[in-house]
């Protein structure tokens, strides 16, 4: 007979969504555990660029969108946490840049220039004079404009570490779930969740609520819950990392012709101390059509075209694919906001963006409070032999 673990809430998935939820739920007085099958932050989280979006990049066609409105408050929420006055103490998480910049390679078209001027008047962006440009743009060959967005970039590895730190006693590494480990009744309620490790016996996790925040791993639970109105989608990206010998920290969106930045760059330190430029944006979205060699070739050419005064001939480049796991949207489009769905005694959740993790947590907490869920028994003794999952290493250190 299986040993039993009792808790109010069992969270499956150790990325930023699950870890943020764990912190906030315990603050609210709920007992909770988190179960992870691999590394903490090892899915989409450690492949994120760390930008706390305020939505400006979703308005590059000159109008405010639903996605812009949904995420507009997030920079202030994160800033409060980073300053130690928010819901979670993130004062030990380094801010890599106080601004994500937006630049054009030439003068902006009239309509878009007017739009960003309006945004500047509203205090959402600052148009910079050349003397205030980041160092990489203070070159005679740069002929464009630079705006400072009120969006920060943070160290996602340090973020995971700080979210884990106060909760190590309730985070456990388990083997991947098999079809027989999750039992669901006809009403969609989970009647049994069985977990194990290679060195341990089978354990029965008995929770009032099971929250699945496992990104693409949520597809497993959706198949078990059999909810025809809820499906998952994956929107792939082909990201590129670039290790250079020059020391220009770049945090910027390059304005293109469409609704997506031509290229989005953040900068990180590799294990050998060199700078790594991490490339997303349109190049990553369109790059899913190409193999790694072709994507690296395109990225090198794009960088040389955009930064013509820099020499990328000796830079090391590598690419990798990442799936953005989300709830299915019409036409496979990007969701506008965080998402959760309550199904029986389960909640299936996706933040859809790193920056939206606090919003997702508040919505889940409101859902639990509405149900008037009372605190119950808490007993994790049967999990004492289970290890704490390791923290994921930065993706650039795995590739370069």
N, C-alpha and C positions, 0 to 999 in steps of 0.2 A: 504494500500500500504506500502511495506517495506521501511524503511529508508535505505540510501545508504552510504557506506564507500568507499572512493576512495584512491587508493595507486598504486604505480608502481608494487610492488611485495607483494604477500601474501604467507607467509610460514606456512605450517601446520606441526607441530611436534616440541616439545620443548626439544629434546635431544641435545647432543653435536653437531650433524650435523646441525640442524635447528638454534641453537643459534650461532654457529660459522658463518654460512651464514648470519644471521641477522646482526651481527657486521660488517662483511666485506662488505656487500652490502650497508649498511648505510655509511660506510667510503668512498665508491665509489660514493656517491652522490645519490643513489637510495632511494626513499621513500619505506619503508617496514613495515609490521606488522607481528607478529607471533601469531598463534592461537594454543592452546593446550587444549586437552579435559580432562587431568588428572593433574599430577604433572610435574614440570619441572625436566628433568633428570630422570623421574620415569620409563622409559622403560629399554632398554639395557644399557643406560649410567650409572645408579647407580648400575648396576650389573657388570660393567667392573672392571678389576683389576687395572686399572690405569697405565699400562705399556706402555710407548712410544717406541714401537718396532722399531728396526732398521733392522729387517729381519733375524738376526742370527738364531733365533729359527726355521726358515723355511729351514735352511741349515744343519740340524742335520744328514743328510745322507752323508755329505761330499761334497756337490756341491751347487753352487749358483743357485737359482730358480728365476722364474719370479716374484713371490711374494716378494722375498728378494730384488730384484732390484726396485720394485715399491715403497717400503716403506723405502728404504735406507736413503733418505734425511730427513725423518721426525724428527728424534731426534734433528737435528740442527735447524729445523724450530721451534720446540717447545721450545728449549733452548733459542733461541733469544726472544721469547715471554715472557718466564719466567724471563729473564734478563731485560725486558723492552725495547728491541731494535727491536722486531718483529712487525708483523702486528697488533697484539692485545696485550694489556698490561695485562700480567698474573703475575705480580710481587707479588701479594698477594696470589697466589696459592702455598701451601706448596709442596715442593718436598720431598716425603717420603723416597726416597733412590736415591742416585746419580748413582747407578748401579743396574741392574738386573744381578744376578750371575748365572753361569751355573756350576753345579757340577756333578760329577760321584760318585757312591758309591764304585768304585774300580778304578784301573788304566785304562785309556782309551785304546781302541784297536788302533793298529798302524795307520791305515788309517785315523781314526777320529782324533787321536792325531796330525797327520801331517797336517790335514786340519785346525785345530784350531791354530796350530803353524803358518801356513800361514796367517790366519786371524789376528793373533797377530802382525805379521810383517807389515800388511797393516794398523795397527792402529785401527782395529775394535773391538778387544778384548784384554784383558791383562791376561796373565797367572800369577797367584799369587803364591808367596812363602807362606808356611804355616803360617809364622808370620803375614801375611797380610790378612789371611782368616777372614771372619766375625766370630764373637764370637761363634756362634752355631757350627761351624766346627772346632774350636780349642780344640778338645777333642781327647784323645788317641784312641778312638774307630773309629774315622773317618779315613778311609784308601784311600779316593779318591783324586781327583784333583778339584781345583776351578778356574774358569775363571771369570773375571769381564767384562761384556758386556757394551758397551757404550750406555746403555738404562736406562732412569730414570723411576721412578714410582711416580705418582702425586696423590694428593687428588682430586678425581673426584667430590665430593660434593662441595668443594671449587671452582673447575673449573666452575661448573654450576653457582654458586653464582656470580662469577666474570664476566661471560658472560652475565648474566642477568642484573647486576648492572646498566650499562649505557643505558639500553633499556627498563626499566620498563614502560615507557610511551607508548610503542607500543606492549606490550605482553598482551594477553587477554585469559582468560579461557572461553571455549565454551562448550556446550553440544556435545556429540558424534554426528557425522553427520549421518543422515538417507539417504535412497536412494533418497528421494524427495528433499534433500537439495543441490544436485549437478546436474546441467543440462549441458549436453554435446551435441553439434550438430554433424551432420554426418561427418564433417571434423576433429572431435576430439578436437574442441575448447570448452573451458568451457564458457558457456553463463551466468551462474548464480551460485553463491555460497552463500547459505543462512545459517546464523549462529544464534544461540540463546543461552540464559541461562534460567534457571528455573525462574528467576526473571525479565527477559527482553523480549521485543518484538523481532520479527524476524528482522534480519539485512541482507541486500544484500551487500556482499563484491565484489566490482568491481575493478579488478586488471588487469594490462597488462600481468603479468606472475603469475602463481600459482605454487609454488614449494612445492612438497610433500616430506618431509623428516621425515616421521613418522614411520620408521622401518616396523614392521608387519602391521601397519595401512595403509601402501601403497597398501596393497592388495585390499582395498576398491576402491581406485582410479583406479587401473588396471582393475577391473571389470567394472567400468563405462566407461573407455576409450577404452576398447575392442581392445587391441593391441595384436594380436596373437603371435607376435614375442617377446613379453616381458611378462614374468611371474615371480612370486616371489617364493622363496624357504625359508624354515626354517630348519636350522641345530641345533638340540637341544643339550644342555649341561645339565649335572646334577652336579651343583656346590656344594661345601661343605664349611661351615664356622666352625672354631674351636676356641673356647675361652679357653685360657690357663692361668695358674697362673704363669708360668715362663715368663721372659721378654726378649726373644730373638726375635728381629725384623728380619724376614727372607724375603728376596726378591730374589727368585732363581728358576731356572728351574733344575729339576733333570733329568739327561740324562737317557733315556731308550734305548730300542732296535730298535725303529722305528723312523719315521720322526717327531713325536710329543713328547714333553717332557713327561716323566713318570708322573711327577706332577709339576705344576707351583704354587709357593706360593708367595703371597704378604701379608703384615702385616698392620693392621689398629687398631685404638683405638676405643673401644666400648664406649657407653655412660657412663659406670661405670668405665672407665679408664683402663680396662684390655685389653691385646693384643688379637687380633683376627687374626688367620691365615686364609687366603682365598685361597681355593684350586681349581685350574683349570688344564688344560693339559689333558693327556690321561685318567686320572681317571674320569674326567668330561665327556669326549667324550664316553667312554665305559660305564659309569654309567647310561646312558639313558635306559639301559636294566633292571635296578633294581629299586625297590621301595625305599623309603627314608630310611627305617630301614636297608636294605641290603647295600645301598650306604654308610651310616654312619659306618656300621661295616667294610666295605672294606677300607674306608678312615682311620679309627683308626688303622687297621692292617698295612696299607701302611706306615703311619707315624711312627709306632713303629718299622717297618722293616728298614726304611731309617734312622731314628734317634734313633738307638737302645739305646743310652745313656740317652735318655729323658723318662720321665714317663707320658704317656697320659691317665692313668687310671681315673683321675678325670677331664679330659678336657670335656667341653660341645661341642657337635657336632650337627649340623643341616644341612639339604640339601634342595635344591630347583632346579626346572627346569627353564631354560631360553632358549628362541629361538633366534638364531642369524638370523635375517631377512635380506635377500639379494636377488639380482637378480638371477634367475634360471641359474645354470651352468650344463654343461654335466656331468651326473653321480652324480649330487648333490654335487660336489666338492666345496671347498672354493674358492671364487673369489680372483684373484691375486691383485686387486687394488680397489680403489673407483670407483663408477659407477653412471652415470646419463644418462637419456634419455629424449630428448625434444620431446614432442607430442603436436602439435598445440601450444596453449598458456600455456601449462603445462610442468613442468619438474619433473620427478620422480627420486629421488636420494637416494642412500645409501652410507655411507662412508665405510661400511663393516668392518672397524676396527676403534676404537677410535682414534688411532694415525693418521689416514688418513683424518680426518675432514678438516684440512687446505688444503690438496690436492683437495678434493672434492669442496671446496669453490672456489679455484682458477679456476678450470675447469668450474664451473657454471658461474663465472664472465666472463671468456673468451667467453663463449657461448652467454651471454647477450650482450657483447661488439661487437661481430661479427654481431649480429642482429641490431646493432646501435640503441638500444632502448633509447628513449629520456625521460627525466624526465617529469612527468605529474602532474595532480592535486593530492593533498593530503588532505584528510578530514576524521578524525577518531572520530568526535564528537558523532556519533551515538553509539560508543563503550564505552563511558565514564562510563556507568553503569556496564560494565563487569569487574569482578575482575581479579587481577593478579594471576595466578596459584601459589600454594605453591611449595616450593622446596621439592623434594623427600628426605625421610630419608634414611640413609644407610641400606642396606639390612640386615646386621648382627644385627642391632638394632631392626629390625622387627622380627628376628628369635630367638635371644638369650637373 
